[in-house]
């Protein structure tokens, strides 16, 4: 197997900020803790929609100010996140209206 190559001058080295690493670790540990102690349902109800909204915001920002090569990734990501949020919203409103009848 070959060794990893150093980035050339036309390639940027991706620098991940420290605050983003900390937020990611908090989400991972919070998710594991919530699933372990409270079960999967509470995780899906409380934490997953928050993560999806953050993904939506990230995709929009990346689409607006991202590099041209990465914009197709942000468009695909935005499409999937909006579709998942629409399904969650649709199913939650249907169950609310079904309970009222």
C-alpha positions in Angstrom: 0.0 0.0 0.0 1.3 3.5 -0.8 2.0 6.2 1.7 -0.2 9.3 2.0 1.0 12.1 -0.2 1.5 15.6 1.1 -0.9 18.1 -0.4 0.5 20.0 -3.3 0.3 23.7 -3.7 -3.0 23.6 -5.7 -4.6 21.4 -3.0 -5.8 22.9 0.3 -5.2 21.1 3.6 -8.5 20.9 5.4 -8.2 22.6 8.8 -11.0 21.7 11.3 -11.4 24.3 14.0 -11.1 23.2 17.7 -14.6 24.4 18.6 -16.1 22.2 15.9 -14.2 19.1 17.2 -15.5 19.8 20.7 -19.1 20.2 19.5 -18.8 17.0 17.5 -17.5 15.1 20.6 -20.3 16.5 22.8 -22.9 15.3 20.2 -21.3 11.9 20.0 -21.1 11.4 23.8 -24.6 13.0 24.3 -26.0 10.6 21.7 -24.5 7.5 23.3 -25.5 8.6 26.8 -29.1 9.3 25.7 -29.5 6.0 23.8 -27.9 4.0 26.7 -30.0 5.6 29.5 -33.2 6.6 27.9 -33.6 4.5 24.8 -33.7 5.1 21.0 -37.0 6.9 21.0 -35.9 9.9 23.0 -32.8 10.2 20.9 -34.9 10.2 17.7 -37.3 12.7 19.1 -35.0 15.2 20.7 -31.4 15.1 19.3 -31.9 13.9 15.7 -34.1 16.9 14.6 -31.5 19.3 16.1 -28.7 17.5 14.2 -30.8 17.7 11.0 -31.4 21.4 11.4 -27.6 22.0 11.9 -26.9 19.9 8.8 -29.4 22.1 6.9 -27.7 25.3 8.0 -24.3 23.9 7.2 -25.4 22.8 3.7 -26.9 26.3 3.0 -23.7 28.0 4.1 -21.6 25.7 2.1 -23.7 26.2 -0.9 -23.4 29.9 -0.7 -19.8 30.4 0.2 -18.3 27.0 -0.6 -15.8 26.2 -3.4 -17.2 25.4 -6.8 -16.0 21.8 -6.7 -17.8 21.1 -3.4 -21.2 22.7 -4.3 -22.6 19.5 -5.8 -22.0 17.8 -2.4 -23.8 20.6 -0.6 -26.7 20.4 -3.0 -27.1 16.6 -2.5 -26.8 17.0 1.3 -29.3 19.8 1.3 -31.8 17.7 -0.7 -31.5 14.8 1.7 -31.8 16.9 4.8 -34.9 18.8 3.5 -36.5 15.5 2.5 -35.9 13.9 5.9 -37.2 17.0 7.7 -40.3 17.1 5.5 -41.1 13.4 6.3 -40.7 14.1 10.0 -42.8 17.2 9.8 -45.5 15.5 7.7 -45.7 12.5 10.0 -45.9 14.6 13.1 -48.7 16.9 11.8 -50.7 13.9 10.6 -50.5 12.2 14.0 -51.6 15.5 15.7 -54.6 15.9 13.4 -55.5 12.3 13.7 -55.5 12.6 17.5 -57.9 15.6 17.3 -60.6 13.7 15.3 
